[in-house]
């Protein structure tokens, strides 16, 4: 899952929000130096990643992509799933999207100085450039995926992935609708952050 879904699956605290995103920036970091709540957030992030990577609907979604783009499909699906969550927000949350988004940015802003150096500029960009607002639109999401594909440093055909997403959008969205509620329930059942 990408940043927005990780925050959706976090606890409503600043430390949990930070920890649930720190999972992507922990390489070279001693996460034991952070508060227990941040550490629990990191563990929740890792659980979400494992459950996502191993879910049959996600595996089936990745199999829809060509050999040229499949290696990048996990990253692309993470961003696309954020879009699906936002575009169907009323099915998953009682708070309106704009309020939740503002809460995300506020909580992350309050922890920016405590974040590792590799995480600070990314989170600053998320907030200042309103990434989650861009993910609310299909075109904004595809543009974000194209931008990520362009940053890959080895020769690849990943830029084509948005065409493949458009071709398989219906199946991918249906897969998300099966997968995401099951993910939410399993995260609740494991209850890492409150255990």
Secondary structure, 3 states (H helix, E strand, C coil): CCHHHHHHCCCCCHHHHHHHHHCCCCCCCCHHHCCHHHHHHHHHHHHHHHHHHHCHHHHHHHHCCCCCCHHHHHHHHHHHHHHHHHHCHHHCCCCCHHHHHHHHHHHHHHHHHHCCHHHHHHHHHHHHCCHHHHHCCHHHHHHHHHHHHHCCCCCCCHHHHHHHHHHHHHHHHHHHHHHHHHHHHHHHHHCHHHC
